[in-house]
Amino acid sequence: MPWLNERWETGSRNALALWREMRAEGFVGQRGIVSQWAQRRRLAEKAGQSGLMRTPSARVLARLMTSAQDGLGKSDAILVAVIENCVPELVTARKAIGDFQSMIRSKSAAKLDGWIELAKDSLVASFVNGVEKDLTAVRNAIISPWSNGQTEGQITRLKLINDRCMVERSWTCCALAWSADDHHQQQK
């Protein structure tokens, strides 16, 4: 990346030309990677010129940094580009989180030790420490075909049904009490 940043700073702004140069130097990535990088650099420069009106909350930043980059609106994409440019540690943390999620989805516990070493010095170090403390349990959870997600979903469904019944029962009880009171008043 330092080479790419240097070329950008010297005025080479054509992503396809940059990709061709990189490929000649041994880069094996697709041209879309360089194109996306160039687009983010342009957005970051544009955001730097216009300035940001207010600082977003930590919750908004967390959502932006962990959501799919393709689905972001223009203003959010500009904000992410500025963040990536100014705080590269967040990019590293986002990659560590994404790698952990991929490891779980693909059930590849063999990558866990390598992931721990890479993520240990990032912003998710406290999470990594927790994973290390329960390493055996985490490893078993990754490779286990069993999940309690279905059970949790059914429990939530039953709680919703129970709550709905409680509301309907109390409404029914109130309606019965009112009708009984009206009936009692009419007989007087």
C-alpha positions in Angstrom: 0.0 0.0 0.0 2.8 2.5 0.6 3.7 2.3 -3.1 0.1 2.9 -4.1 -0.2 5.8 -1.7 3.0 7.3 -3.2 1.7 6.9 -6.8 -1.6 8.5 -5.8 0.2 11.5 -4.2 2.3 12.0 -7.3 -0.9 12.4 -9.4 -1.6 8.9 -10.7 -5.3 8.8 -10.2 -6.4 6.2 -12.9 -7.3 3.1 -11.0 -6.9 0.8 -14.0 -3.4 2.2 -14.8 -2.4 1.8 -11.2 -3.6 -1.8 -11.2 -1.7 -2.6 -14.4 1.5 -1.2 -12.8 0.9 -3.2 -9.6 0.2 -6.3 -11.7 3.5 -5.8 -13.5 5.2 -5.7 -10.0 3.6 -9.0 -9.0 0.2 -8.0 -7.5 -2.3 -10.8 -7.9 -5.5 -9.1 -6.8 -8.3 -8.1 -9.1 -8.6 -4.6 -10.6 -11.8 -4.0 -8.6 -9.7 -3.9 -5.4 -7.7 -1.0 -6.7 -10.8 0.7 -8.2 -12.5 0.5 -4.8 -9.4 1.8 -3.1 -9.2 4.7 -5.5 -12.9 5.5 -5.1 -12.5 5.6 -1.3 -9.5 7.9 -1.6 -11.5 10.3 -3.9 -14.3 10.3 -1.4 -12.0 10.9 1.5 -10.4 13.8 -0.3 -13.8 15.2 -1.2 -14.9 14.9 2.5 -11.7 16.5 3.6 -12.5 19.5 1.4 -16.1 19.9 2.5 -15.4 19.1 6.1 -17.7 17.1 8.4 -20.5 18.9 10.1 -20.7 16.9 13.3 -19.1 13.9 14.8 -21.2 10.8 14.6 -21.9 8.8 17.8 -19.9 5.6 18.7 -23.0 3.5 17.8 -23.2 5.0 14.3 -19.5 4.5 13.8 -19.7 0.9 14.9 -22.6 0.2 12.6 -20.8 1.8 9.6 -17.5 0.1 10.3 -19.2 -3.4 10.6 -21.8 -3.2 7.8 -21.2 -4.2 4.2 -19.4 -1.4 2.4 -21.4 -1.9 -0.8 -24.7 -1.1 0.9 -23.7 2.3 2.2 -25.2 5.6 1.0 -23.0 8.3 -0.4 -22.6 10.3 2.8 -21.9 7.1 4.8 -19.4 6.0 2.3 -17.6 9.3 2.5 -17.6 9.1 6.3 -16.2 5.6 6.2 -13.5 6.7 3.7 -12.5 9.5 6.1 -12.4 7.2 9.1 -10.3 4.6 7.2 -7.9 7.3 6.1 -7.6 8.8 9.6 -7.9 5.8 11.9 -6.3 2.7 10.2 -6.6 0.8 13.5 -10.4 0.7 13.0 -9.8 -0.9 9.6 -7.6 -3.5 11.2 -10.2 -4.2 13.9 -13.0 -4.5 11.3 -10.9 -7.0 9.4 -10.3 -9.0 12.6 -14.0 -9.1 13.3 -14.9 -10.1 9.8 -12.2 -12.9 9.8 -13.7 -14.2 13.1 -17.2 -14.2 11.7 -15.9 -16.0 8.5 -14.2 -18.6 10.7 -17.4 -19.3 12.6 -19.5 -19.5 9.4 -17.0 -21.8 7.7 -16.4 -23.9 10.9 -12.7 -23.6 10.4 -11.3 -23.8 13.9 -7.8 -24.4 12.5 -7.5 -20.7 11.7 -8.3 -19.7 15.3 -4.7 -19.7 16.6 -3.5 -17.6 13.7 -6.4 -15.2 14.1 -5.6 -14.8 17.8 -2.0 -13.8 17.0 -3.1 -11.3 14.4 -5.9 -9.7 16.4 -4.1 -9.7 19.7 -2.6 -6.2 19.1 -5.7 -4.7 17.6 -8.6 -2.7 19.0 -10.4 -6.0 19.7 -7.7 -7.2 22.1 -10.1 -7.5 25.0 -12.4 -9.8 23.0 -9.3 -11.8 21.9 -8.3 -12.1 25.6 -11.8 -13.6 26.4 -11.5 -16.0 23.5 -8.1 -17.1 24.8 -9.5 -17.7 28.3 -12.2 -19.9 26.9 -10.2 -21.3 23.9 -11.4 -24.9 24.3 -15.1 -23.8 24.5 -14.7 -21.4 21.5 -12.9 -24.1 19.4 -15.7 -26.6 20.2 -18.4 -24.0 19.4 -16.8 -23.3 16.0 -16.7 -27.0 15.0 -19.9 -28.1 16.6 -22.8 -28.8 14.3 -25.2 -27.9 17.1 -26.6 -24.5 17.7 -29.1 -23.2 20.3 -30.3 -20.6 17.9 -33.5 -22.6 17.0 -34.2 -23.1 20.7 -33.7 -19.4 21.5 -36.0 -18.5 18.6 -38.7 -20.8 19.9 -38.4 -19.5 23.5 -38.8 -15.9 22.2 -41.8 -17.0 20.1 -43.4 -18.6 23.2 -42.7 -15.5 25.3 -44.4 -13.3 22.7 -47.4 -15.6 22.6 -47.6 -15.6 26.4 -47.3 -11.8 26.5 -50.1 -11.5 23.9 -52.3 -13.9 25.9 -51.7 -12.0 29.1 -52.8 -8.8 27.4 -55.8 -10.4 25.9 -56.7 -12.1 29.2 -56.4 -8.9 31.1 -58.5 -7.2 28.5 -61.0 -10.0 28.6 -61.0 -9.9 32.4 -61.6 -6.1 32.3 -64.4 -6.5 29.8 -66.0 -9.2 31.9 -65.7 -7.1 35.0 -67.3 -4.1 33.2 -70.1 -6.2 31.8 -70.7 -7.8 35.1 -70.8 -4.4 36.8 -73.2 -3.1 34.1 -75.4 -6.2 34.6 -75.3 -5.6 38.4 -76.3 -2.0 37.9 -79.2 -2.8 35.6 -80.7 -5.3 38.1 -80.8 -2.7 40.9 
